[in-house]
Amino acid sequence: MPVLVVASLIYGYGIGHVTTLGPVMVRREFGAAAFGATYGSAATVIQLTSTFGPALFGLLRDGFGGYGPGLAIAAVTTSIGFLMLLAGGWIGNRGRAPA
């Protein structure tokens, strides 16, 4: 039973990010005035990329004969994205005084 509770919490945490991160990013980057016009297109792109993820993992599993290499590729890709975001934040904040 504790395993199910922990798994549900982890799943809920992930879904919370999936459902709220897109609108927050669109609002921040395009402003409140353009949110209505912009979010429809952004949501379409978000959903299309979310749809292709499982298909890509299936193709990688078929190509490599297992999930290990596909998951390794996903881990490396995620790590590269994280490092790019970290570097972008660091570069963007270089000339600013600390808050």
Number of C-alpha atoms within 10 A of each C-alpha: 6 7 8 9 10 11 12 12 12 12 11 12 11 11 12 11 10 13 10 10 11 15 17 12 13 18 16 11 11 13 12 11 9 12 17 12 10 16 18 12 10 16 14 11 12 13 10 11 11 12 11 11 12 11 11 12 18 15 14 18 16 12 12 12 11 13 15 12 15 20 14 11 13 14 12 12 12 12 12 12 12 12 12 12 12 12 12 11 11 11 10 10 11 9 8 7 6 6 3
